[in-house]
Amino acid sequence: MIDIDLANSLFEYKDGKLFRKVTVAPNALKDSEAGCTESRGYRYVVVNRKRIGTHRIIFLMHHGYVPEEIDHIDNNPSNNRIENLRAADRHTNMYNIQKRSTNKSGVKNVFWRKDKNKWQVEMNVDGKAKYFGLYFDFEVAKFIADIMRHKYHKEFATS
């Protein structure tokens, strides 16, 4: 990782983006936006031959440290506005993920148990699966899942 002094000497933050303060290569000119975007949508820069997420540098420049993980509140990895970044650990960052593409119920943490002929509510809490019951009524299961997400995932809860 880089330290805050090096970050501030190399980059300027403007509206969620990093701009170069110095020219480092013919295609990396002073005042140009720094970094490239990878396939998952995260931007990164290369400093001292190490690839670093721009969101990590932006967080460092504003808060003076880099946490274990940084959560993009809106789940958009290209939105690096400081208001959209918050410190997280592995568990809390995973709370803020979207429902899986394989989800058939359309509701995060709710799935159909064919063997029981009921809707099951289950989610991860502190890295462990936590079971919240079986329900005949889908709307009740949806309601329970929403309440439990807010109870256990707090500000990282997403639907």
SEVOTOR-266205 format. One record per residue: x, y, z of N, C-alpha, C in turn; residue in three letters. Coordinates in steps of 0.1 Angstrom, whole numbers, plus 2048, in hexadecimal, padded with zeros to 3 digits. Example, Ala and Ser with C-alpha at 12.3 -4.5 7.8 and 13.67 -1.06 7.14 Angstrom:
BEGIN
8847C784E87B7D384E8847DF84EAla8807EA8478897F584788180084FSer
end
This chain:
BEGIN
8097F480080080080080980C800Met8038187FD80B8247FE80682C80AIle80F83580E80B83E81980484A815Asp7FF85281E7F785D81B7FF868814Ile80C86A818814874812817871803Asp81A86580081C8617F280F8637EALeu80485E7F07F78607E97F486E7E6Ala7F68777F07F38857ED7FD88C7E4Asn8098867E381388C7D98108887CBSer80A87C7C98078777BC7FA87A7B6Leu7F087B7BF7E287D7BB7DA8887C1Phe7D088D7BA7C78967BF7B98907BEGlu7B18917C87A388C7C87998967C3Tyr7918927B978689B7B477A8937B1Lys76F8957B976288F7B67638807B3Asp76A8787BB76A86A7BA7758647B1Gly77E86D7AC7888697A379686E7A8Lys7A08677A47AE86B7A67B487179ALeu7BA87C79B7C18827907D0883794Phe7D988278A7E788278C7EC89078EArg7F58917987FC89E79A80989F793Lys80E89378E81A89378681988A77AVal82188C77082188376582A878768Thr82586B76682D86076983185775DVal82A85A75282C85274682585A73AAla82985772E82285E72381385D723Pro80E8527287FF8507287FA853736Asn80285973F7FD85C74D80286A750Ala7FB87474A7FF88274B7FA889757Leu80189375B7FC89C7667EE8A1763Lys7E68A176D7D88A676C7CE89C765Asp7D38917617CA88775B7C587E766Ser7B98787637B386E76D7BD86276EGlu7BF85E77A7C885377D7C184677DAla7C783C7787C282E7797BB82876DGly7B881C76E7B18137657A680C76CCys79C8087647918017697927F2766Thr7917E97707927DB76E7847D676AGlu7837C97677777C376276B7C376CSer76E7C37797637C478375F7D2786Arg7657DC7807617EA7817697F278BGly7737EC79277C7F379B7877FA793Tyr78980779779580E7927A180B79AArg7AD80B7947B980979B7C4812794Tyr7CF81479C7DB81B7977E681279BVal7F18147947FE80D79780781779DVal80C8147A981681C7B08218137B5Val82D8177B283980E7B68368007B2Asn8317FE7A682F7F17A08247E87A7Arg81C7EF7AF8117E87B68047EE7B2Lys7FB7E57AF7ED7E97AB7E57EC7B8Arg7DF7F87B87D87FC7C47CA8027BFIle7C07FE7C67B28037C37B28127C6Gly7AC8197BD7AB8287BF7A282B7CBThr7988227CE7908257D97988247E6His7A381C7E67AB81A7F27B48277F4Arg7B882D7E97C08397EA7B78457EEIle7AC8457E87A28507EC79F8507FBIle79C84480079984280E7A5846816Phe7B08428137BD84681A7BE85581ALeu7BC85C80F7BE86A80E7B4872817Met7A886C81979E87382179F86F830His7A38638337A285E8417AF85B847His7BA85B83F7C78598457CB84B847Gly7C38418447C68338457BE82B83BTyr7C181E8397BA8168307B580A839Val7A88088397A27FD8417A47F083BPro7A17E58427A27D883C79B7D782FGlu78F7DC82E7877DC8217807EA820Glu77C7ED8147757FA8127687F680AIle75D7FA8107507F780A74B802802Asp7477FF7F57408097ED7318087F1His72C8127F771E8127FD71480E7F3Ile7158147E770B8127DC70E8067D4Asp7187FE7D771C7F27D07217F47C2Asn7258017BF72A8047B27398067B4Asn7417FD7AF7507FE7B17578097AAPro75080F7A175681B79A7528287A0Ser7498287AA7458347B174E8367BDAsn75983D7BC76383F7C676284C7CDAsn7568527CD75485E7D575685B7E3Arg75D8637EB7608607F975385E801Ile7488647FD73B862804736854802Glu73B84D7F873783F7F47408347FAAsn74A83880175482F80675482F815Leu75482281B75482182975D81582DArg76381783976B80C83E763800841Ala7697F483F7627E884176C7DD845Ala7677D284A76F7C684B7697BC841Asp76F7B084076A7A683675B7A3838Arg7577A184474979D84773F7A8843His7427B48487397BF8467397C3837Thr7447C28307447C582273B7BB81AAsn73B7AE81F7337A48187247A681BMet7207AD8257127B082870C7B981DTyr7147C18177107CB80E7107C67FFAsn7107B97FD7107B47EF7017B37EAIle7007B37DD6F37B27D76EE7A37D8Gln6E17A17D66DD7937D66E478B7CBLys6E677F7CD6ED7767C36E57757B6Arg6EC7747AB6E677279E6DE76579ESer6E175B7A66DA74F7A66CD74F7AFThr6CB75B7B66C075C7BE6B375C7B6Asn6AA7527BA69E7507B36927577B9Lys69375B7C66887617CD6877707C9Ser6927767C56927847C369578C7CFGly6967857DB69978C7E76A57867EEVal6AE78F7F26BA78B7F86B7784805Lys6BE7788076BD7708146B0768815Asn6A876780A69C75F80A69D7557FFVal69B74980269B73F7F76917347FAPhe68C72D7F06827237F16887157F5Trp68270F7FF68670280367C6F87FEArg67F6F27F36766E97EC6736DD7F5Lys67C6D87FD67A6CC8066706D0811Asp6706DD8156676E182065A6E881ALys65B6EC80E6506F380764D70080EAsn65870781265871481966471D815Lys66272A81866D733816676733822Trp68373381F68D73382A69474182AGln69774683669F7528386AC74E83FVal6B77528386C474F83E6CE759838Glu6D775D8416E176783D6EE765845Met6F976A84070676A847706775851Asn70A77185D70D77B86871A77886EVal72378186D73177F87273877386CAsp73577085F73C76585873575885AGly72A75786172374A86371474B85ELys70F7408597027408546F8740860Ala6EE7498606E574A86B6D7748865Lys6CF73F86B6C273A8666B774286DTyr6AD7478666A374F86B695749869Phe69473D865687736864682733856Gly67772B85667072784A66272D84BLeu65D73283F65073983E648735832Tyr63B73383463273082963073C821Phe63074782762D75482063A75B81BAsp63B75D80E64776480964977280FPhe63E77981063F787815644787824Glu64077D82C64577D83A65477A839Val65877083166776D83066F77982CAla66978182267078D81D671797828Lys6667998306667A283B67079E846Phe67179184A67A78C85468978E84FIle68B78B84269978D83C69D79C83DAla6947A583A6977B383B69A7B8849Asp6927B38536947B78616A27B1866Ile6A57A58626B179F8676BD7A5861Met6BC7A98546C77B084D6CA7BD855Arg6C07C48586C27D185F6C77CF86DHis6C27C48746C77C18826D57BD882Lys6D97B48796E77AF87A6F17B6871Tyr6ED7BB8656F67C285C6F67D185EHis6ED7D68656ED7E48696EE7ED85CLys6F77F785C6F88008516FD7F9844Glu7027ED8457067E68396FB7DD833Phe6EF7DE8396E47D68336E07DB826Ala6DE7D281C6D97D580F6CE7CB80BThr6C57CF8046BA7C67FF6BE7BF7F3Ser
end
